[in-house]
Amino acid sequence: MPTNPLIACHDCDLVQHEVPLPLGGVATCARCGAVLYRSSRYGKSHTLALCITAAILLVIANIFPIIGIESQGNRHQSTLFGAVQTLWQEDMGLIAGLVFFTILLVPALELTLLIWLHVTSRITSGLAALALRLVVAMQPWRMVEVFMLGLLVSVVKLSHLAHIVPGVALWCFAALLPLFALLNTTFNPRELWAAMPLKQ
Ligand SMILES: [Zn+2]
């Protein structure tokens, strides 16, 4: 007769059986009351919808210009990747690499893996485990919020010298901020771990 998996309390080490939770439910330790695990408030389909929306916005944000500068009748605009290339050509390889890694590569890879993990049902546990570990490891390196803050400071400073025209990509990145914040609260790696087949 199958039994629920065991879980140990991080605070008092009491080993107890896991119980299925309703959406938004919280399991607490029977002895000390510490939180053992939670169920996300929304289902996997909600997380998937957030991921797909964020991925579409991220693609648009990388196609269209992020900002335009008008000065003395000349207008110059650049995409985010164009800005990375410019930084690289200006011998600022470290900054170019950081921007490329934290603003382009990490969000794109994270969303791709999350969508794959949520839509496919024929994944081997090894590949899925690797993908999930990558997603969890990459999350602290997604720095769209820091990028937007830095960009806004630059726009305010440059506005005294030239006319700044916000590009489509800027609005997309602005929309990505609440989406990623929502994703952080709804994505629950534990639920994906629980759905993976155990190695025999
Ligand atoms: Zn406990």
Residues whose N, C-alpha, C, O or C-beta is under 5 A from the ligand:
A	BS01	ZN	C9 D11 C12 D13 L14 C29 R31 C32 G33 A34
